[in-house]
């Protein structure tokens, strides 16, 4: 993510345990700021974005698919079974 695209700067007060937890995650994410942004993005996601049926119906609705689909094909199309 490019820093010049950020338009707001904020400051947080954290207790020792919170700061230690963020530092540990920052080793993987690259920075404490990156961890905070990831957590905010995850919290903002709606449960429907993670629903495979909703994704299937909005991204590749059966009527628009390359092959015809039916209820009998749903498990195969959604879950590969």
mmCIF file of the N, C-alpha and C atoms, coordinates in Angstrom:
data_MODEL
# 
_entry.id   MODEL 
# 
loop_
_atom_site.group_PDB 
_atom_site.id 
_atom_site.type_symbol 
_atom_site.label_atom_id 
_atom_site.label_alt_id 
_atom_site.label_comp_id 
_atom_site.label_asym_id 
_atom_site.label_entity_id 
_atom_site.label_seq_id 
_atom_site.pdbx_PDB_ins_code 
_atom_site.Cartn_x 
_atom_site.Cartn_y 
_atom_site.Cartn_z 
_atom_site.occupancy 
_atom_site.B_iso_or_equiv 
_atom_site.pdbx_formal_charge 
_atom_site.auth_seq_id 
_atom_site.auth_comp_id 
_atom_site.auth_asym_id 
_atom_site.auth_atom_id 
_atom_site.pdbx_PDB_model_num 
ATOM 1   N N  . UNK A 1 1  ? 0.846   -1.167  0.000   1.00 0.00 ? 1  UNK A N  1 
ATOM 2   C CA . UNK A 1 1  ? 0.000   0.000   0.000   1.00 0.00 ? 1  UNK A CA 1 
ATOM 3   C C  . UNK A 1 1  ? 0.895   1.234   0.000   1.00 0.00 ? 1  UNK A C  1 
ATOM 4   N N  . UNK A 1 2  ? 0.559   2.190   -0.795  1.00 0.00 ? 2  UNK A N  1 
ATOM 5   C CA . UNK A 1 2  ? 1.373   3.401   -0.885  1.00 0.00 ? 2  UNK A CA 1 
ATOM 6   C C  . UNK A 1 2  ? 0.943   4.414   0.171   1.00 0.00 ? 2  UNK A C  1 
ATOM 7   N N  . UNK A 1 3  ? 1.929   4.989   0.845   1.00 0.00 ? 3  UNK A N  1 
ATOM 8   C CA . UNK A 1 3  ? 1.623   5.902   1.936   1.00 0.00 ? 3  UNK A CA 1 
ATOM 9   C C  . UNK A 1 3  ? 0.976   7.193   1.458   1.00 0.00 ? 3  UNK A C  1 
ATOM 10  N N  . UNK A 1 4  ? 1.308   7.653   0.254   1.00 0.00 ? 4  UNK A N  1 
ATOM 11  C CA . UNK A 1 4  ? 0.709   8.913   -0.186  1.00 0.00 ? 4  UNK A CA 1 
ATOM 12  C C  . UNK A 1 4  ? -0.774  8.779   -0.456  1.00 0.00 ? 4  UNK A C  1 
ATOM 13  N N  . UNK A 1 5  ? -1.290  7.557   -0.529  1.00 0.00 ? 5  UNK A N  1 
ATOM 14  C CA . UNK A 1 5  ? -2.724  7.383   -0.732  1.00 0.00 ? 5  UNK A CA 1 
ATOM 15  C C  . UNK A 1 5  ? -3.493  7.483   0.581   1.00 0.00 ? 5  UNK A C  1 
ATOM 16  N N  . UNK A 1 6  ? -2.790  7.495   1.697   1.00 0.00 ? 6  UNK A N  1 
ATOM 17  C CA . UNK A 1 6  ? -3.430  7.617   3.004   1.00 0.00 ? 6  UNK A CA 1 
ATOM 18  C C  . UNK A 1 6  ? -3.746  9.082   3.271   1.00 0.00 ? 6  UNK A C  1 
ATOM 19  N N  . UNK A 1 7  ? -4.958  9.333   3.709   1.00 0.00 ? 7  UNK A N  1 
ATOM 20  C CA . UNK A 1 7  ? -5.332  10.727  3.911   1.00 0.00 ? 7  UNK A CA 1 
ATOM 21  C C  . UNK A 1 7  ? -5.547  11.094  5.377   1.00 0.00 ? 7  UNK A C  1 
ATOM 22  N N  . UNK A 1 8  ? -5.433  10.124  6.277   1.00 0.00 ? 8  UNK A N  1 
ATOM 23  C CA . UNK A 1 8  ? -5.644  10.427  7.694   1.00 0.00 ? 8  UNK A CA 1 
ATOM 24  C C  . UNK A 1 8  ? -4.561  9.766   8.538   1.00 0.00 ? 8  UNK A C  1 
ATOM 25  N N  . UNK A 1 9  ? -4.110  10.497  9.500   1.00 0.00 ? 9  UNK A N  1 
ATOM 26  C CA . UNK A 1 9  ? -3.134  9.971   10.448  1.00 0.00 ? 9  UNK A CA 1 
ATOM 27  C C  . UNK A 1 9  ? -3.807  9.975   11.809  1.00 0.00 ? 9  UNK A C  1 
ATOM 28  N N  . UNK A 1 10 ? -3.556  8.931   12.593  1.00 0.00 ? 10 UNK A N  1 
ATOM 29  C CA . UNK A 1 10 ? -4.181  8.859   13.914  1.00 0.00 ? 10 UNK A CA 1 
ATOM 30  C C  . UNK A 1 10 ? -3.175  8.358   14.932  1.00 0.00 ? 10 UNK A C  1 
ATOM 31  N N  . UNK A 1 11 ? -3.482  8.548   16.177  1.00 0.00 ? 11 UNK A N  1 
ATOM 32  C CA . UNK A 1 11 ? -2.608  8.125   17.256  1.00 0.00 ? 11 UNK A CA 1 
ATOM 33  C C  . UNK A 1 11 ? -3.434  7.287   18.224  1.00 0.00 ? 11 UNK A C  1 
ATOM 34  N N  . UNK A 1 12 ? -2.845  6.197   18.716  1.00 0.00 ? 12 UNK A N  1 
ATOM 35  C CA . UNK A 1 12 ? -3.522  5.310   19.651  1.00 0.00 ? 12 UNK A CA 1 
ATOM 36  C C  . UNK A 1 12 ? -2.726  5.207   20.935  1.00 0.00 ? 12 UNK A C  1 
ATOM 37  N N  . UNK A 1 13 ? -3.426  5.045   22.020  1.00 0.00 ? 13 UNK A N  1 
ATOM 38  C CA . UNK A 1 13 ? -2.781  4.709   23.286  1.00 0.00 ? 13 UNK A CA 1 
ATOM 39  C C  . UNK A 1 13 ? -3.109  3.248   23.570  1.00 0.00 ? 13 UNK A C  1 
ATOM 40  N N  . UNK A 1 14 ? -2.078  2.440   23.769  1.00 0.00 ? 14 UNK A N  1 
ATOM 41  C CA . UNK A 1 14 ? -2.241  1.010   23.985  1.00 0.00 ? 14 UNK A CA 1 
ATOM 42  C C  . UNK A 1 14 ? -1.595  0.617   25.295  1.00 0.00 ? 14 UNK A C  1 
ATOM 43  N N  . UNK A 1 15 ? -2.164  -0.411  25.920  1.00 0.00 ? 15 UNK A N  1 
ATOM 44  C CA . UNK A 1 15 ? -1.489  -0.920  27.107  1.00 0.00 ? 15 UNK A CA 1 
ATOM 45  C C  . UNK A 1 15 ? -0.349  -1.841  26.656  1.00 0.00 ? 15 UNK A C  1 
ATOM 46  N N  . UNK A 1 16 ? 0.442   -2.314  27.593  1.00 0.00 ? 16 UNK A N  1 
ATOM 47  C CA . UNK A 1 16 ? 1.621   -3.120  27.252  1.00 0.00 ? 16 UNK A CA 1 
ATOM 48  C C  . UNK A 1 16 ? 1.248   -4.398  26.502  1.00 0.00 ? 16 UNK A C  1 
ATOM 49  N N  . UNK A 1 17 ? 0.199   -5.072  26.946  1.00 0.00 ? 17 UNK A N  1 
ATOM 50  C CA . UNK A 1 17 ? -0.206  -6.323  26.294  1.00 0.00 ? 17 UNK A CA 1 
ATOM 51  C C  . UNK A 1 17 ? -0.682  -6.080  24.857  1.00 0.00 ? 17 UNK A C  1 
ATOM 52  N N  . UNK A 1 18 ? -1.456  -5.025  24.640  1.00 0.00 ? 18 UNK A N  1 
ATOM 53  C CA . UNK A 1 18 ? -1.913  -4.709  23.291  1.00 0.00 ? 18 UNK A CA 1 
ATOM 54  C C  . UNK A 1 18 ? -0.736  -4.398  22.372  1.00 0.00 ? 18 UNK A C  1 
ATOM 55  N N  . UNK A 1 19 ? 0.206   -3.628  22.873  1.00 0.00 ? 19 UNK A N  1 
ATOM 56  C CA . UNK A 1 19 ? 1.360   -3.250  22.072  1.00 0.00 ? 19 UNK A CA 1 
ATOM 57  C C  . UNK A 1 19 ? 2.230   -4.469  21.761  1.00 0.00 ? 19 UNK A C  1 
ATOM 58  N N  . UNK A 1 20 ? 2.421   -5.331  22.726  1.00 0.00 ? 20 UNK A N  1 
ATOM 59  C CA . UNK A 1 20 ? 3.200   -6.556  22.524  1.00 0.00 ? 20 UNK A CA 1 
ATOM 60  C C  . UNK A 1 20 ? 2.524   -7.444  21.464  1.00 0.00 ? 20 UNK A C  1 
ATOM 61  N N  . UNK A 1 21 ? 1.199   -7.567  21.543  1.00 0.00 ? 21 UNK A N  1 
ATOM 62  C CA . UNK A 1 21 ? 0.446   -8.368  20.575  1.00 0.00 ? 21 UNK A CA 1 
ATOM 63  C C  . UNK A 1 21 ? 0.598   -7.785  19.165  1.00 0.00 ? 21 UNK A C  1 
ATOM 64  N N  . UNK A 1 22 ? 0.466   -6.456  19.033  1.00 0.00 ? 22 UNK A N  1 
ATOM 65  C CA . UNK A 1 22 ? 0.615   -5.809  17.723  1.00 0.00 ? 22 UNK A CA 1 
ATOM 66  C C  . UNK A 1 22 ? 2.029   -5.968  17.178  1.00 0.00 ? 22 UNK A C  1 
ATOM 67  N N  . UNK A 1 23 ? 3.035   -5.800  18.035  1.00 0.00 ? 23 UNK A N  1 
ATOM 68  C CA . UNK A 1 23 ? 4.422   -5.967  17.578  1.00 0.00 ? 23 UNK A CA 1 
ATOM 69  C C  . UNK A 1 23 ? 4.665   -7.369  17.047  1.00 0.00 ? 23 UNK A C  1 
ATOM 70  N N  . UNK A 1 24 ? 4.102   -8.368  17.729  1.00 0.00 ? 24 UNK A N  1 
ATOM 71  C CA . UNK A 1 24 ? 4.276   -9.755  17.281  1.00 0.00 ? 24 UNK A CA 1 
ATOM 72  C C  . UNK A 1 24 ? 3.643   -9.953  15.901  1.00 0.00 ? 24 UNK A C  1 
ATOM 73  N N  . UNK A 1 25 ? 2.466   -9.404  15.677  1.00 0.00 ? 25 UNK A N  1 
ATOM 74  C CA . UNK A 1 25 ? 1.811   -9.520  14.364  1.00 0.00 ? 25 UNK A CA 1 
ATOM 75  C C  . UNK A 1 25 ? 2.523   -8.686  13.307  1.00 0.00 ? 25 UNK A C  1 
ATOM 76  N N  . UNK A 1 26 ? 3.126   -7.605  13.722  1.00 0.00 ? 26 UNK A N  1 
ATOM 77  C CA . UNK A 1 26 ? 3.814   -6.714  12.782  1.00 0.00 ? 26 UNK A CA 1 
ATOM 78  C C  . UNK A 1 26 ? 5.029   -7.388  12.158  1.00 0.00 ? 26 UNK A C  1 
ATOM 79  N N  . UNK A 1 27 ? 5.608   -8.364  12.836  1.00 0.00 ? 27 UNK A N  1 
ATOM 80  C CA . UNK A 1 27 ? 6.739   -9.093  12.245  1.00 0.00 ? 27 UNK A CA 1 
ATOM 81  C C  . UNK A 1 27 ? 6.320   -9.774  10.949  1.00 0.00 ? 27 UNK A C  1 
ATOM 82  N N  . UNK A 1 28 ? 5.075   -10.238 10.887  1.00 0.00 ? 28 UNK A N  1 
ATOM 83  C CA . UNK A 1 28 ? 4.568   -10.897 9.681   1.00 0.00 ? 28 UNK A CA 1 
ATOM 84  C C  . UNK A 1 28 ? 4.024   -9.885  8.672   1.00 0.00 ? 28 UNK A C  1 
ATOM 85  N N  . UNK A 1 29 ? 3.330   -8.866  9.163   1.00 0.00 ? 29 UNK A N  1 
ATOM 86  C CA . UNK A 1 29 ? 2.645   -7.910  8.286   1.00 0.00 ? 29 UNK A CA 1 
ATOM 87  C C  . UNK A 1 29 ? 3.552   -6.781  7.812   1.00 0.00 ? 29 UNK A C  1 
ATOM 88  N N  . UNK A 1 30 ? 4.648   -6.536  8.512   1.00 0.00 ? 30 UNK A N  1 
ATOM 89  C CA . UNK A 1 30 ? 5.566   -5.491  8.099   1.00 0.00 ? 30 UNK A CA 1 
ATOM 90  C C  . UNK A 1 30 ? 5.585   -4.277  9.003   1.00 0.00 ? 30 UNK A C  1 
ATOM 91  N N  . UNK A 1 31 ? 4.446   -3.958  9.613   1.00 0.00 ? 31 UNK A N  1 
ATOM 92  C CA . UNK A 1 31 ? 4.398   -2.815  10.524  1.00 0.00 ? 31 UNK A CA 1 
ATOM 93  C C  . UNK A 1 31 ? 3.146   -2.893  11.382  1.00 0.00 ? 31 UNK A C  1 
ATOM 94  N N  . UNK A 1 32 ? 3.186   -2.185  12.500  1.00 0.00 ? 32 UNK A N  1 
ATOM 95  C CA . UNK A 1 32 ? 2.001   -2.108  13.356  1.00 0.00 ? 32 UNK A CA 1 
ATOM 96  C C  . UNK A 1 32 ? 0.860   -1.447  12.593  1.00 0.00 ? 32 UNK A C  1 
ATOM 97  N N  . UNK A 1 33 ? 1.169   -0.421  11.821  1.00 0.00 ? 33 UNK A N  1 
ATOM 98  C CA . UNK A 1 33 ? 0.133   0.261   11.042  1.00 0.00 ? 33 UNK A CA 1 
ATOM 99  C C  . UNK A 1 33 ? -0.536  -0.692  10.061  1.00 0.00 ? 33 UNK A C  1 
ATOM 100 N N  . UNK A 1 34 ? 0.237   -1.556  9.442   1.00 0.00 ? 34 UNK A N  1 
ATOM 101 C CA . UNK A 1 34 ? -0.333  -2.526  8.497   1.00 0.00 ? 34 UNK A CA 1 
ATOM 102 C C  . UNK A 1 34 ? -1.274  -3.482  9.216   1.00 0.00 ? 34 UNK A C  1 
ATOM 103 N N  . UNK A 1 35 ? -0.903  -3.908  10.424  1.00 0.00 ? 35 UNK A N  1 
ATOM 104 C CA . UNK A 1 35 ? -1.766  -4.799  11.200  1.00 0.00 ? 35 UNK A CA 1 
ATOM 105 C C  . UNK A 1 35 ? -3.077  -4.105  11.532  1.00 0.00 ? 35 UNK A C  1 
ATOM 106 N N  . UNK A 1 36 ? -3.004  -2.859  11.972  1.00 0.00 ? 36 UNK A N  1 
ATOM 107 C CA . UNK A 1 36 ? -4.220  -2.114  12.322  1.00 0.00 ? 36 UNK A CA 1 
ATOM 108 C C  . UNK A 1 36 ? -5.115  -1.960  11.096  1.00 0.00 ? 36 UNK A C  1 
ATOM 109 N N  . UNK A 1 37 ? -4.528  -1.618  9.945   1.00 0.00 ? 37 UNK A N  1 
ATOM 110 C CA . UNK A 1 37 ? -5.341  -1.484  8.722   1.00 0.00 ? 37 UNK A CA 1 
ATOM 111 C C  . UNK A 1 37 ? -5.990  -2.807  8.344   1.00 0.00 ? 37 UNK A C  1 
ATOM 112 N N  . UNK A 1 38 ? -5.245  -3.921  8.463   1.00 0.00 ? 38 UNK A N  1 
ATOM 113 C CA . UNK A 1 38 ? -5.809  -5.241  8.143   1.00 0.00 ? 38 UNK A CA 1 
ATOM 114 C C  . UNK A 1 38 ? -6.975  -5.578  9.073   1.00 0.00 ? 38 UNK A C  1 
ATOM 115 N N  . UNK A 1 39 ? -6.810  -5.299  10.368  1.00 0.00 ? 39 UNK A N  1 
ATOM 116 C CA . UNK A 1 39 ? -7.874  -5.582  11.325  1.00 0.00 ? 39 UNK A CA 1 
ATOM 117 C C  . UNK A 1 39 ? -9.124  -4.762  11.034  1.00 0.00 ? 39 UNK A C  1 
ATOM 118 N N  . UNK A 1 40 ? -8.932  -3.491  10.659  1.00 0.00 ? 40 UNK A N  1 
ATOM 119 C CA . UNK A 1 40 ? -10.074 -2.643  10.313  1.00 0.00 ? 40 UNK A CA 1 
ATOM 120 C C  . UNK A 1 40 ? -10.769 -3.181  9.065   1.00 0.00 ? 40 UNK A C  1 
ATOM 121 N N  . UNK A 1 41 ? -9.991  -3.555  8.054   1.00 0.00 ? 41 UNK A N  1 
ATOM 122 C CA . UNK A 1 41 ? -10.575 -4.096  6.826   1.00 0.00 ? 41 UNK A CA 1 
ATOM 123 C C  . UNK A 1 41 ? -11.346 -5.384  7.103   1.00 0.00 ? 41 UNK A C  1 
ATOM 124 N N  . UNK A 1 42 ? -10.801 -6.250  7.952   1.00 0.00 ? 42 UNK A N  1 
ATOM 125 C CA . UNK A 1 42 ? -11.496 -7.502  8.294   1.00 0.00 ? 42 UNK A CA 1 
ATOM 126 C C  . UNK A 1 42 ? -12.793 -7.216  9.033   1.00 0.00 ? 42 UNK A C  1 
ATOM 127 N N  . UNK A 1 43 ? -12.780 -6.265  9.942   1.00 0.00 ? 43 UNK A N  1 
ATOM 128 C CA . UNK A 1 43 ? -13.982 -5.934  10.715  1.00 0.00 ? 43 UNK A CA 1 
ATOM 129 C C  . UNK A 1 43 ? -15.064 -5.323  9.838   1.00 0.00 ? 43 UNK A C  1 
ATOM 130 N N  . UNK A 1 44 ? -14.659 -4.625  8.776   1.00 0.00 ? 44 UNK A N  1 
ATOM 131 C CA . UNK A 1 44 ? -15.628 -3.972  7.897   1.00 0.00 ? 44 UNK A CA 1 
ATOM 132 C C  . UNK A 1 44 ? -16.287 -4.932  6.922   1.00 0.00 ? 44 UNK A C  1 
ATOM 133 N N  . UNK A 1 45 ? -15.683 -6.091  6.691   1.00 0.00 ? 45 UNK A N  1 
ATOM 134 C CA . UNK A 1 45 ? -16.251 -7.053  5.754   1.00 0.00 ? 45 UNK A CA 1 
ATOM 135 C C  . UNK A 1 45 ? -17.556 -7.602  6.298   1.00 0.00 ? 45 UNK A C  1 
ATOM 136 N N  . UNK A 1 46 ? -18.514 -7.757  5.428   1.00 0.00 ? 46 UNK A N  1 
ATOM 137 C CA . UNK A 1 46 ? -19.778 -8.351  5.841   1.00 0.00 ? 46 UNK A CA 1 
ATOM 138 C C  . UNK A 1 46 ? -19.657 -9.863  5.780   1.00 0.00 ? 46 UNK A C  1 
ATOM 139 N N  . UNK A 1 47 ? -20.405 -10.578 6.602   1.00 0.00 ? 47 UNK A N  1 
ATOM 140 C CA . UNK A 1 47 ? -20.357 -12.032 6.559   1.00 0.00 ? 47 UNK A CA 1 
ATOM 141 C C  . UNK A 1 47 ? -20.707 -12.584 5.171   1.00 0.00 ? 47 UNK A C  1 
ATOM 142 N N  . UNK A 1 48 ? -21.505 -11.860 4.413   1.00 0.00 ? 48 UNK A N  1 
ATOM 143 C CA . UNK A 1 48 ? -21.895 -12.332 3.088   1.00 0.00 ? 48 UNK A CA 1 
ATOM 144 C C  . UNK A 1 48 ? -20.722 -12.394 2.128   1.00 0.00 ? 48 UNK A C  1 
ATOM 145 N N  . UNK A 1 49 ? -19.709 -11.560 2.321   1.00 0.00 ? 49 UNK A N  1 
ATOM 146 C CA . UNK A 1 49 ? -18.547 -11.591 1.439   1.00 0.00 ? 49 UNK A CA 1 
ATOM 147 C C  . UNK A 1 49 ? -17.792 -12.912 1.550   1.00 0.00 ? 49 UNK A C  1 
ATOM 148 N N  . UNK A 1 50 ? -17.931 -13.596 2.674   1.00 0.00 ? 50 UNK A N  1 
ATOM 149 C CA . UNK A 1 50 ? -17.252 -14.869 2.884   1.00 0.00 ? 50 UNK A CA 1 
ATOM 150 C C  . UNK A 1 50 ? -18.141 -16.065 2.558   1.00 0.00 ? 50 UNK A C  1 
ATOM 151 N N  . UNK A 1 51 ? -19.372 -15.821 2.167   1.00 0.00 ? 51 UNK A N  1 
ATOM 152 C CA . UNK A 1 51 ? -20.317 -16.894 1.891   1.00 0.00 ? 51 UNK A CA 1 
ATOM 153 C C  . UNK A 1 51 ? -20.121 -17.412 0.466   1.00 0.00 ? 51 UNK A C  1 
ATOM 154 N N  . UNK A 1 52 ? -19.759 -18.687 0.341   1.00 0.00 ? 52 UNK A N  1 
ATOM 155 C CA . UNK A 1 52 ? -19.461 -19.238 -0.985  1.00 0.00 ? 52 UNK A CA 1 
ATOM 156 C C  . UNK A 1 52 ? -20.689 -19.253 -1.883  1.00 0.00 ? 52 UNK A C  1 
ATOM 157 N N  . UNK A 1 53 ? -21.884 -19.431 -1.333  1.00 0.00 ? 53 UNK A N  1 
ATOM 158 C CA . UNK A 1 53 ? -23.088 -19.417 -2.159  1.00 0.00 ? 53 UNK A CA 1 
ATOM 159 C C  . UNK A 1 53 ? -23.335 -18.020 -2.718  1.00 0.00 ? 53 UNK A C  1 
ATOM 160 N N  . UNK A 1 54 ? -23.198 -16.998 -1.891  1.00 0.00 ? 54 UNK A N  1 
ATOM 161 C CA . UNK A 1 54 ? -23.381 -15.619 -2.365  1.00 0.00 ? 54 UNK A CA 1 
ATOM 162 C C  . UNK A 1 54 ? -22.348 -15.304 -3.435  1.00 0.00 ? 54 UNK A C  1 
ATOM 163 N N  . UNK A 1 55 ? -21.116 -15.702 -3.203  1.00 0.00 ? 55 UNK A N  1 
ATOM 164 C CA . UNK A 1 55 ? -20.057 -15.475 -4.195  1.00 0.00 ? 55 UNK A CA 1 
ATOM 165 C C  . UNK A 1 55 ? -20.403 -16.178 -5.505  1.00 0.00 ? 55 UNK A C  1 
ATOM 166 N N  . UNK A 1 56 ? -20.837 -17.417 -5.406  1.00 0.00 ? 56 UNK A N  1 
ATOM 167 C CA . UNK A 1 56 ? -21.196 -18.195 -6.594  1.00 0.00 ? 56 UNK A CA 1 
ATOM 168 C C  . UNK A 1 56 ? -22.322 -17.513 -7.374  1.00 0.00 ? 56 UNK A C  1 
ATOM 169 N N  . UNK A 1 57 ? -23.329 -17.056 -6.658  1.00 0.00 ? 57 UNK A N  1 
ATOM 170 C CA . UNK A 1 57 ? -24.489 -16.462 -7.329  1.00 0.00 ? 57 UNK A CA 1 
ATOM 171 C C  . UNK A 1 57 ? -24.193 -15.080 -7.901  1.00 0.00 ? 57 UNK A C  1 
ATOM 172 N N  . UNK A 1 58 ? -23.292 -14.340 -7.278  1.00 0.00 ? 58 UNK A N  1 
ATOM 173 C CA . UNK A 1 58 ? -23.006 -12.992 -7.778  1.00 0.00 ? 58 UNK A CA 1 
ATOM 174 C C  . UNK A 1 58 ? -21.878 -12.965 -8.791  1.00 0.00 ? 58 UNK A C  1 
ATOM 175 N N  . UNK A 1 59 ? -20.894 -13.853 -8.651  1.00 0.00 ? 59 UNK A N  1 
ATOM 176 C CA . UNK A 1 59 ? -19.754 -13.852 -9.559  1.00 0.00 ? 59 UNK A CA 1 
ATOM 177 C C  . UNK A 1 59 ? -19.990 -14.695 -10.804 1.00 0.00 ? 59 UNK A C  1 
ATOM 178 N N  . UNK A 1 60 ? -20.693 -15.798 -10.660 1.00 0.00 ? 60 UNK A N  1 
ATOM 179 C CA . UNK A 1 60 ? -20.945 -16.688 -11.795 1.00 0.00 ? 60 UNK A CA 1 
ATOM 180 C C  . UNK A 1 60 ? -22.349 -17.258 -11.679 1.00 0.00 ? 60 UNK A C  1 
ATOM 181 N N  . UNK A 1 61 ? -23.367 -16.431 -11.841 1.00 0.00 ? 61 UNK A N  1 
ATOM 182 C CA . UNK A 1 61 ? -24.720 -16.943 -11.703 1.00 0.00 ? 61 UNK A CA 1 
ATOM 183 C C  . UNK A 1 61 ? -24.970 -18.075 -12.696 1.00 0.00 ? 61 UNK A C  1 
ATOM 184 N N  . UNK A 1 62 ? -25.736 -19.084 -12.289 1.00 0.00 ? 62 UNK A N  1 
ATOM 185 C CA . UNK A 1 62 ? -25.948 -20.237 -13.155 1.00 0.00 ? 62 UNK A CA 1 
ATOM 186 C C  . UNK A 1 62 ? -26.402 -19.868 -14.560 1.00 0.00 ? 62 UNK A C  1 
ATOM 187 N N  . UNK A 1 63 ? -27.222 -18.869 -14.721 1.00 0.00 ? 63 UNK A N  1 
ATOM 188 C CA . UNK A 1 63 ? -27.717 -18.500 -16.052 1.00 0.00 ? 63 UNK A CA 1 
ATOM 189 C C  . UNK A 1 63 ? -26.620 -17.919 -16.928 1.00 0.00 ? 63 UNK A C  1 
ATOM 190 N N  . UNK A 1 64 ? -25.569 -17.378 -16.322 1.00 0.00 ? 64 UNK A N  1 
ATOM 191 C CA . UNK A 1 64 ? -24.496 -16.749 -17.095 1.00 0.00 ? 64 UNK A CA 1 
ATOM 192 C C  . UNK A 1 64 ? -23.267 -17.645 -17.226 1.00 0.00 ? 64 UNK A C  1 
ATOM 193 N N  . UNK A 1 65 ? -23.309 -18.819 -16.652 1.00 0.00 ? 65 UNK A N  1 
ATOM 194 C CA . UNK A 1 65 ? -22.154 -19.707 -16.684 1.00 0.00 ? 65 UNK A CA 1 
ATOM 195 C C  . UNK A 1 65 ? -21.935 -20.282 -18.078 1.00 0.00 ? 65 UNK A C  1 
ATOM 196 N N  . UNK A 1 66 ? -20.719 -20.737 -18.317 1.00 0.00 ? 66 UNK A N  1 
ATOM 197 C CA . UNK A 1 66 ? -20.378 -21.310 -19.623 1.00 0.00 ? 66 UNK A CA 1 
ATOM 198 C C  . UNK A 1 66 ? -21.145 -22.600 -19.875 1.00 0.00 ? 66 UNK A C  1 
ATOM 199 N N  . UNK A 1 67 ? -21.375 -23.358 -18.802 1.00 0.00 ? 67 UNK A N  1 
ATOM 200 C CA . UNK A 1 67 ? -22.128 -24.610 -18.913 1.00 0.00 ? 67 UNK A CA 1 
ATOM 201 C C  . UNK A 1 67 ? -23.445 -24.466 -18.170 1.00 0.00 ? 67 UNK A C  1 
ATOM 202 N N  . UNK A 1 68 ? -24.483 -25.159 -18.618 1.00 0.00 ? 68 UNK A N  1 
ATOM 203 C CA . UNK A 1 68 ? -25.741 -25.115 -17.884 1.00 0.00 ? 68 UNK A CA 1 
ATOM 204 C C  . UNK A 1 68 ? -25.555 -25.667 -16.477 1.00 0.00 ? 68 UNK A C  1 
ATOM 205 N N  . UNK A 1 69 ? -26.317 -25.171 -15.560 1.00 0.00 ? 69 UNK A N  1 
ATOM 206 C CA . UNK A 1 69 ? -26.217 -25.606 -14.173 1.00 0.00 ? 69 UNK A CA 1 
ATOM 207 C C  . UNK A 1 69 ? -27.609 -25.881 -13.647 1.00 0.00 ? 69 UNK A C  1 
ATOM 208 N N  . UNK A 1 70 ? -27.675 -26.689 -12.622 1.00 0.00 ? 70 UNK A N  1 
ATOM 209 C CA . UNK A 1 70 ? -28.954 -26.974 -11.992 1.00 0.00 ? 70 UNK A CA 1 
ATOM 210 C C  . UNK A 1 70 ? -28.712 -27.206 -10.520 1.00 0.00 ? 70 UNK A C  1 
ATOM 211 N N  . UNK A 1 71 ? -29.785 -27.418 -9.792  1.00 0.00 ? 71 UNK A N  1 
ATOM 212 C CA . UNK A 1 71 ? -29.671 -27.667 -8.368  1.00 0.00 ? 71 UNK A CA 1 
ATOM 213 C C  . UNK A 1 71 ? -28.834 -28.915 -8.112  1.00 0.00 ? 71 UNK A C  1 
ATOM 214 N N  . UNK A 1 72 ? -28.909 -29.893 -8.979  1.00 0.00 ? 72 UNK A N  1 
ATOM 215 C CA . UNK A 1 72 ? -28.139 -31.121 -8.782  1.00 0.00 ? 72 UNK A CA 1 
ATOM 216 C C  . UNK A 1 72 ? -26.641 -30.883 -8.930  1.00 0.00 ? 72 UNK A C  1 
ATOM 217 N N  . UNK A 1 73 ? -26.239 -29.842 -9.619  1.00 0.00 ? 73 UNK A N  1 
ATOM 218 C CA . UNK A 1 73 ? -24.834 -29.523 -9.809  1.00 0.00 ? 73 UNK A CA 1 
ATOM 219 C C  . UNK A 1 73 ? -24.284 -28.559 -8.753  1.00 0.00 ? 73 UNK A C  1 
ATOM 220 N N  . UNK A 1 74 ? -25.135 -28.067 -7.890  1.00 0.00 ? 74 UNK A N  1 
ATOM 221 C CA . UNK A 1 74 ? -24.748 -27.011 -6.957  1.00 0.00 ? 74 UNK A CA 1 
ATOM 222 C C  . UNK A 1 74 ? -23.572 -27.411 -6.068  1.00 0.00 ? 74 UNK A C  1 
ATOM 223 N N  . UNK A 1 75 ? -23.627 -28.584 -5.432  1.00 0.00 ? 75 UNK A N  1 
ATOM 224 C CA . UNK A 1 75 ? -22.520 -29.008 -4.564  1.00 0.00 ? 75 UNK A CA 1 
ATOM 225 C C  . UNK A 1 75 ? -21.220 -29.114 -5.349  1.00 0.00 ? 75 UNK A C  1 
ATOM 226 N N  . UNK A 1 76 ? -21.285 -29.653 -6.552  1.00 0.00 ? 76 UNK A N  1 
ATOM 227 C CA . UNK A 1 76 ? -20.078 -29.763 -7.377  1.00 0.00 ? 76 UNK A CA 1 
ATOM 228 C C  . UNK A 1 76 ? -19.535 -28.385 -7.725  1.00 0.00 ? 76 UNK A C  1 
ATOM 229 N N  . UNK A 1 77 ? -20.415 -27.483 -8.117  1.00 0.00 ? 77 UNK A N  1 
ATOM 230 C CA . UNK A 1 77 ? -19.984 -26.150 -8.520  1.00 0.00 ? 77 UNK A CA 1 
ATOM 231 C C  . UNK A 1 77 ? -19.439 -25.344 -7.344  1.00 0.00 ? 77 UNK A C  1 
ATOM 232 N N  . UNK A 1 78 ? -20.067 -25.474 -6.201  1.00 0.00 ? 78 UNK A N  1 
ATOM 233 C CA . UNK A 1 78 ? -19.647 -24.697 -5.032  1.00 0.00 ? 78 UNK A CA 1 
ATOM 234 C C  . UNK A 1 78 ? -18.457 -25.307 -4.297  1.00 0.00 ? 78 UNK A C  1 
ATOM 235 N N  . UNK A 1 79 ? -18.489 -26.592 -4.122  1.00 0.00 ? 79 UNK A N  1 
ATOM 236 C CA . UNK A 1 79 ? -17.525 -27.243 -3.228  1.00 0.00 ? 79 UNK A CA 1 
ATOM 237 C C  . UNK A 1 79 ? -16.619 -28.242 -3.932  1.00 0.00 ? 79 UNK A C  1 
ATOM 238 N N  . UNK A 1 80 ? -16.801 -28.433 -5.227  1.00 0.00 ? 80 UNK A N  1 
ATOM 239 C CA . UNK A 1 80 ? -15.964 -29.348 -5.972  1.00 0.00 ? 80 UNK A CA 1 
ATOM 240 C C  . UNK A 1 80 ? -16.239 -30.816 -5.674  1.00 0.00 ? 80 UNK A C  1 
ATOM 241 N N  . UNK A 1 81 ? -17.452 -31.121 -5.204  1.00 0.00 ? 81 UNK A N  1 
ATOM 242 C CA . UNK A 1 81 ? -17.770 -32.532 -4.918  1.00 0.00 ? 81 UNK A CA 1 
ATOM 243 C C  . UNK A 1 81 ? -18.907 -33.006 -5.786  1.00 0.00 ? 81 UNK A C  1 
# 
